[in-house]
Amino acid sequence: MKIYKKVFHYCLILIVLSLPTSFANAKNIPSSFADLAEKLMPSVVNIASTQTIKTTSNPFKNFQFPPGSPFEDMFKEFNRQTERKATALGSGFIIDRKGIVVTNNHVIQGAEDIIVSVNGSTEYKAKVIGTDPYMDLAVLQIVSDEKFETVSFGDSDKARVGDWVIAIGNPYGFGGTVTSGIISSRNRDIGLTRYDDFIQTDASINQGNSGGPLFNLDGEVIGINTAIWGPGQSGSIGIGFAIPSNSASHVISQLIEFGETKRGWLGVRIQEVTKEIAEVEKLKKPEGALVASVSENSPADKAGIKAGDIILEFDEKSVDTMRTLPKLVAQTKVGKRVTVKIWRNQKLISKRVLLGRLESSKEFKAENKPEPDTSKYVKVENLKISVRDLDKNDISERKLPKNTTGVVVTEMSEGSPLIFVSVNDVIVELQKKKVINSNHFLNLIKEIIDNGEKTLYLAIYNSRNQRSYITVKLK
């Protein structure tokens, strides 16, 4: 019995002695981030961007006059336009001694003036080199001949869940704020951008941290802080998201070199492969991207990819989910010939595709049309819709008859009686009377309601530019 006690006692001592050795072999937990923060602080900047907000008001806006009435033009003169300056605060970091700064696109979007503050005190003007709204990135150039302290990108693919990280930024205007935490998760898709692949961290990130760096313990940028998750997005609750440096650095290099992005383009519209679709297609599991449609004369079209195909592999990389494919395509060089493996008729086949450029595609240009001037929208309260005047561009683009006049529906509110009308439909007649413009349309509606009529009789062009008549009962 004494022998067993001695053996047990000896083993216990060995276990206790081995614990410190095991922890010593692991990566040391930092006792302080002070040295690292002091080293990195000069390369992190505060960004203030300003833009002018214009508003127009008219005390007589609710007065309606017949089309062509002299009072209509007279009361337009009472429009009061006011201007105010709005300032947005954000963060960024310097990657070149000449003063090249990386930040988020939403920090400087629409800015007329950009001021970059270095070391919390010295302010410089900055100009935009290039932006990428799709990944929410922007590159700025500080207007100065001075040389600046820089930081470099690390390999975000090596970052592991549980690794220590620190964030430095300008939350709520409190520049030079350092917070720490760990990587909580990888490859997060929160539906914020087309190419979501976020690093999730519990390092405190708040409004104003946007565009700031997320560092590893080697002082390398492994992420660009972009978004937070919280009730009303009011502040940090320990769920922040950063764009991985490996994805960002590729885009940033293009913005510096070309002032714009050059992403690969396949030319397919895709959707998720559900469990039910996988069963019908005889796939072992739900995977890949189901091709819903193929753009005419696109790289996919020329290569023979068809609607109904399921893309399982792109350029020797597995497409595990639908969201994976756009990221793989975008990161591939324009003009590269790649192999795409697809599942068709329960067989795996390969197609060779010569990639095009996304920014040159019709789809991209359509998505990036200038925003319409909402100040020209007119609310029709009785019908719970908004409309604008049909213009020459509408007529040309939609190939409508040259003498067409009317209004374009821009918004449909809940409870609108026009249940058979959709946004972008063109209303050209009301009660068999030709609609001239928005004001005329308002006057006709008022006249109909004042006369006690209960049915509207409209002629419209739908989104496919097909003309038809519809009736609407008024309550």
C-alpha positions in Angstrom: 0.0 0.0 0.0 2.9 2.4 0.8 4.4 1.6 -2.6 1.1 2.7 -4.3 1.0 5.9 -2.3 4.6 6.7 -3.3 3.9 6.0 -7.0 0.7 8.2 -6.9 2.5 11.0 -5.1 5.4 10.9 -7.6 3.0 10.9 -10.6 1.1 13.9 -9.1 4.4 15.8 -8.8 5.2 15.1 -12.5 1.8 16.3 -13.6 2.0 19.5 -11.6 5.6 20.1 -12.9 4.5 19.5 -16.5 1.8 22.1 -16.5 4.0 25.2 -16.6 6.1 23.5 -19.3 3.0 22.9 -21.5 1.9 26.5 -21.2 5.4 27.7 -21.9 5.4 25.9 -25.2 2.1 27.7 -26.2 2.2 31.3 -27.5 2.8 33.7 -24.6 -0.2 35.7 -23.4 1.0 39.3 -23.5 1.2 41.0 -20.2 0.7 44.3 -21.9 0.1 45.7 -25.4 1.8 49.0 -24.5 5.0 48.5 -26.6 3.1 47.3 -29.6 0.6 50.1 -29.5 3.3 52.7 -29.1 5.1 51.3 -32.2 1.9 51.2 -34.3 0.1 54.4 -33.3 2.0 56.8 -35.7 0.8 54.8 -38.7 -2.9 54.9 -37.7 -4.8 58.1 -38.8 -8.1 59.8 -38.0 -10.2 60.8 -41.0 -12.8 63.5 -41.1 -14.8 63.9 -44.4 -17.2 66.7 -45.1 -20.0 67.2 -47.6 -22.7 69.7 -48.3 -26.3 68.7 -47.7 -28.8 70.7 -49.7 -32.5 70.9 -48.7 -35.3 72.7 -50.5 -38.5 73.8 -48.8 -41.5 75.7 -50.1 -44.4 76.9 -47.8 -46.7 76.7 -50.8 -45.8 73.2 -51.8 -49.3 71.8 -51.1 -51.0 74.3 -53.4 -51.8 72.8 -56.8 -52.4 74.8 -60.0 -53.6 73.8 -63.4 -50.9 72.9 -65.9 -49.5 76.0 -67.6 -51.0 78.3 -64.9 -48.9 81.5 -64.3 -49.3 80.9 -60.6 -47.4 77.6 -60.9 -44.2 79.4 -62.0 -44.7 82.3 -59.6 -44.9 80.1 -56.5 -41.8 78.1 -57.6 -39.9 81.3 -56.8 -40.7 80.7 -53.1 -38.5 77.7 -53.0 -36.0 78.1 -50.2 -32.7 76.1 -50.5 -30.6 75.7 -47.4 -27.2 74.2 -47.1 -25.4 72.6 -44.2 -22.1 70.8 -43.7 -22.1 67.2 -42.6 -19.0 65.6 -41.2 -18.2 61.8 -41.1 -15.5 60.4 -38.8 -13.5 57.3 -39.5 -10.1 55.7 -39.3 -7.3 54.6 -41.6 -3.7 53.5 -41.8 -0.6 54.4 -43.8 0.9 51.7 -46.0 3.5 53.9 -47.9 5.9 56.5 -46.7 4.6 58.9 -49.3 1.3 59.0 -47.4 -0.9 56.4 -49.0 -3.8 55.7 -46.6 -6.3 52.8 -46.6 -9.8 53.2 -45.2 -13.4 52.1 -45.9 -15.3 53.6 -48.9 -18.3 54.5 -46.7 -16.0 56.8 -44.6 -15.3 59.1 -47.5 -18.2 58.4 -49.9 -19.5 61.7 -51.3 -16.9 63.7 -49.5 -16.0 67.2 -50.8 -13.1 67.6 -48.3 -11.0 65.0 -46.5 -8.8 65.8 -43.6 -6.3 63.2 -42.3 -5.0 63.6 -38.8 -1.6 61.9 -38.0 -0.4 61.3 -34.5 -3.6 62.9 -33.2 -2.5 66.4 -34.0 -1.0 67.2 -37.4 -3.7 67.6 -40.0 -3.3 67.1 -43.8 -5.6 67.3 -46.7 -6.1 64.1 -48.7 -7.4 63.2 -52.1 -9.0 60.0 -53.3 -6.8 57.6 -55.4 -9.5 55.0 -55.9 -12.6 53.4 -54.3 -14.3 50.0 -54.4 -17.9 50.1 -53.1 -18.2 46.4 -53.7 -15.7 45.5 -50.9 -16.1 48.9 -49.1 -12.5 50.0 -49.6 -10.8 53.3 -50.5 -7.3 54.5 -51.0 -6.3 58.1 -50.2 -3.2 60.2 -50.8 -2.1 62.6 -48.1 -1.2 65.9 -49.8 2.3 66.5 -48.3 6.0 66.0 -49.2 6.7 64.5 -45.7 7.6 60.9 -45.0 5.3 58.9 -42.8 5.5 55.9 -40.6 3.9 52.8 -42.2 2.5 49.4 -41.3 2.4 46.3 -43.5 -0.2 43.6 -44.3 0.1 40.2 -42.7 -1.2 36.9 -44.0 -4.8 36.8 -42.8 -5.1 33.1 -43.9 -2.8 32.3 -41.0 -5.0 34.0 -38.5 -6.7 31.5 -36.3 -9.8 31.6 -34.1 -8.6 32.5 -30.6 -5.6 34.5 -31.7 -5.0 37.8 -29.9 -5.7 41.0 -32.0 -5.7 44.7 -31.3 -7.7 47.5 -33.0 -6.6 51.1 -33.2 -8.9 53.8 -34.4 -11.0 56.9 -33.9 -14.3 55.8 -32.2 -16.7 58.7 -31.7 -13.9 61.1 -32.4 -11.6 59.8 -29.6 -8.5 59.3 -31.8 -5.7 56.9 -30.9 -8.0 54.5 -29.1 -6.6 51.0 -28.6 -8.7 48.0 -27.9 -7.8 44.3 -27.7 -9.6 41.0 -28.1 -9.4 37.7 -30.0 -10.5 36.4 -33.4 -13.9 35.1 -32.6 -14.6 33.5 -36.0 -13.5 33.4 -39.7 -15.2 33.6 -43.1 -18.3 35.4 -41.8 -21.0 36.3 -44.3 -23.3 39.0 -42.9 -24.8 40.1 -46.2 -23.1 43.5 -46.2 -21.2 43.2 -49.4 -21.1 41.0 -52.5 -17.8 39.5 -51.3 -18.4 39.0 -47.6 -15.6 37.0 -45.9 -15.2 38.8 -42.6 -13.0 38.2 -39.7 -15.1 38.4 -36.5 -13.5 39.8 -33.4 -14.5 40.8 -29.9 -12.0 43.7 -29.8 -14.2 46.7 -29.1 -15.1 48.5 -32.4 -17.5 51.4 -32.5 -18.6 54.2 -34.9 -15.5 55.9 -36.1 -13.4 52.7 -36.0 -14.4 52.1 -39.6 -11.4 51.8 -41.9 -9.0 51.3 -39.0 -6.6 48.4 -38.8 -6.9 45.1 -36.9 -3.4 44.0 -35.9 -1.9 40.6 -34.9 0.7 40.4 -32.2 3.5 40.9 -34.8 2.1 44.3 -35.6 0.8 43.3 -39.0 -2.5 44.4 -40.4 -4.7 41.3 -40.8 -8.0 43.0 -41.2 -9.7 46.4 -41.9 -12.4 47.1 -39.3 -15.7 47.7 -41.2 -18.9 46.8 -39.3 -20.3 46.1 -35.9 -23.3 44.1 -34.8 -25.5 45.4 -32.0 -29.0 46.6 -31.0 -29.6 49.5 -33.3 -25.9 49.4 -34.3 -25.4 51.9 -31.4 -22.2 50.5 -30.0 -19.9 47.5 -29.5 -21.3 44.4 -27.8 -18.2 42.4 -28.8 -19.2 41.4 -32.3 -17.1 43.3 -34.9 -16.2 42.5 -38.4 -13.0 43.2 -40.4 -12.2 42.6 -44.1 -9.3 40.1 -44.3 -6.0 41.6 -45.4 -5.4 39.0 -48.1 -8.7 39.9 -49.9 -8.2 43.7 -49.3 -4.6 43.9 -50.4 -5.4 42.5 -53.8 -8.0 45.3 -54.4 -5.9 48.0 -52.8 -3.0 47.2 -55.2 -5.3 47.6 -58.2 -6.7 50.9 -56.8 -3.2 52.2 -56.4 -2.0 51.1 -59.9 -5.2 51.8 -61.9 -7.4 54.0 -59.8 -10.1 51.3 -60.2 -10.7 47.6 -59.8 -10.3 44.9 -62.5 -12.2 41.9 -61.4 -12.8 38.7 -63.3 -16.2 38.2 -64.8 -18.0 34.9 -65.7 -21.4 36.3 -66.6 -23.8 34.0 -64.7 -26.6 34.7 -62.3 -26.5 32.0 -59.6 -28.6 30.7 -56.7 -28.2 28.4 -53.8 -28.2 24.6 -54.2 -30.7 23.5 -51.6 -31.1 20.0 -50.2 -34.1 19.4 -52.4 -32.2 20.5 -55.6 -29.3 18.3 -54.6 -31.7 15.3 -54.3 -33.2 16.0 -57.7 -29.8 16.5 -59.3 -28.5 13.3 -57.6 -25.7 15.2 -55.9 -24.3 13.6 -52.7 -24.8 16.8 -50.8 -25.9 20.4 -51.3 -22.9 22.2 -52.8 -21.9 24.4 -55.6 -23.7 27.3 -57.4 -26.8 26.7 -59.5 -26.7 28.7 -62.7 -30.1 30.5 -62.9 -29.3 32.4 -66.1 -26.3 33.2 -68.4 -25.7 36.7 -69.8 -25.7 36.8 -73.6 -22.1 36.9 -75.1 -20.6 36.6 -71.7 -17.5 34.4 -71.1 -19.8 31.7 -69.6 -22.1 31.9 -72.7 -19.2 31.5 -75.1 -17.8 28.6 -73.1 -21.2 26.7 -73.3 -22.3 27.0 -69.7 -26.1 26.8 -69.5 -28.9 27.6 -67.1 -29.5 24.6 -64.9 -25.8 23.8 -64.6 -24.3 23.5 -61.1 -20.7 24.9 -60.9 -18.8 22.7 -58.5 -15.2 23.8 -59.2 -13.6 27.0 -60.5 -10.0 27.2 -61.5 -9.2 24.1 -59.5 -10.9 25.5 -56.4 -13.9 23.9 -54.8 -17.2 25.9 -54.9 -18.7 24.7 -51.6 -21.5 27.2 -51.5 -23.1 29.8 -53.9 -21.4 32.7 -52.1 -17.9 31.2 -52.8 -18.1 31.5 -56.6 -18.3 35.4 -56.9 -15.2 35.7 -54.6 -13.2 33.2 -56.6 -14.1 34.8 -59.9 -13.4 38.3 -58.7 -10.0 37.4 -57.4 -9.0 35.8 -60.7 -7.0 37.8 -63.2 -8.9 39.2 -66.2 -8.1 37.4 -69.4 -7.1 34.2 -67.6 -8.3 30.9 -69.1 -9.7 28.7 -66.4 -11.3 25.3 -66.1 -14.8 25.2 -64.7 -16.3 21.9 -63.6 -20.0 21.7 -63.7 -22.7 19.1 -62.9 -25.1 18.6 -65.8 -27.5 15.8 -66.4 -26.1 14.0 -63.4 -22.6 14.0 -64.9 -19.4 16.0 -64.1 -18.1 17.8 -67.2 -15.5 20.5 -67.7 -15.6 23.8 -69.6 -12.7 26.1 -70.5 -13.6 29.8 -69.9 -11.7 32.9 -70.9 -12.6 35.4 -68.1 -13.8 38.9 -69.0 -13.7 42.0 -66.8 -16.6 42.7 -64.5 -16.4 46.5 -64.8 -16.8 46.3 -68.6 -20.0 44.2 -68.4 -23.5 45.5 -69.1 -24.6 44.3 -65.7 -22.0 46.3 -63.9 -22.7 49.4 -65.8 -26.5 49.0 -65.1 -25.8 48.5 -61.4 -23.6 51.6 -61.3 -25.9 54.1 -63.0 -26.0 57.5 -61.2 -28.6 57.6 -58.5 -31.8 59.4 -59.7 -32.5 62.9 -58.3 -35.1 62.1 -55.6 -35.9 65.8 -55.2 -37.9 65.4 -58.5 -40.1 62.7 -57.0 -43.7 63.7 -56.2 -45.7 62.0 -53.6 -49.3 61.1 -54.5 -50.8 60.8 -51.0 -54.2 59.5 -52.1 -52.7 56.6 -54.0 -49.7 56.0 -51.6 -47.2 56.2 -54.4 -44.4 58.5 -55.6 -43.9 59.4 -59.3 -41.5 61.5 -61.4 -41.8 63.0 -64.9 -41.1 60.6 -67.8 -38.1 62.1 -69.6 -36.3 61.7 -72.9 -33.8 59.2 -71.5 -36.6 56.9 -70.4 -38.3 57.1 -73.8 -35.0 56.3 -75.5 -33.8 53.5 -73.2 -37.3 51.8 -73.1 -37.9 52.4 -76.8 -41.3 54.0 -76.1 -43.1 56.0 -78.8 -41.3 59.4 -79.2 -44.4 61.5 -78.3 -45.1 59.6 -75.1 -45.7 61.6 -72.0 -46.6 60.5 -68.5 -45.1 59.7 -65.1 -42.8 56.9 -63.9 -43.7 55.2 -60.6 -40.7 55.4 -58.3 -42.2 54.1 -55.0 -45.1 52.0 -53.8 -46.1 52.3 -50.2 -48.0 49.6 -48.2 -51.7 49.9 -48.7 -51.6 51.5 -52.1 -54.8 50.7 -54.1 -52.7 50.4 -57.2 -52.2 46.6 -56.6 -51.6 45.9 -60.3 -49.0 48.7 -60.7 -45.3 48.3 -60.0 -42.2 50.5 -59.5 -40.9 51.6 -62.9 -44.3 51.3 -64.6 -45.2 54.3 -66.7 -48.7 55.8 -66.3 -49.6 57.5 -69.6 -53.3 58.0 -69.3 -55.8 58.6 -66.5 -59.6 58.4 -67.2 -58.7 58.4 -71.0 -56.9 61.7 -70.6 -53.2 61.9 -71.6 -50.9 62.5 -68.5 -48.5 65.3 -69.3 -46.3 65.3 -66.1 -46.3 64.8 -62.4 -48.2 68.0 -61.5 -50.8 67.3 -64.2 -51.2 63.8 -62.8 -51.8 65.2 -59.3 -54.4 67.6 -60.6 -56.2 64.8 -62.4 -56.3 62.7 -59.3 -57.6 65.6 -57.2 -60.3 66.3 -59.8 -61.4 62.6 -59.9 -61.7 62.4 -56.1 -63.5 65.8 -55.9 -66.0 64.6 -58.4 -66.7 61.5 -56.2 -65.6 59.0 -58.8 -64.8 55.6 -57.4 -62.8 54.0 -60.2 -59.5 54.9 -61.8 -59.0 54.0 -65.4 -55.3 53.9 -66.2 -53.1 53.1 -69.3 -49.6 52.0 -68.4 -46.4 50.6 -69.8 -45.1 47.8 -67.6 -41.4 47.0 -67.0 -41.4 45.0 -70.2 -42.8 48.1 -72.0 -46.1 46.4 -72.8 -49.0 48.8 -72.9 -52.2 47.8 -71.1 -55.3 49.3 -69.4 -56.2 48.6 -65.8 -59.0 49.7 -63.4 -58.5 50.5 -59.7 -61.3 50.8 -57.2 -60.9 53.7 -54.8 -62.1 53.2 -51.2 
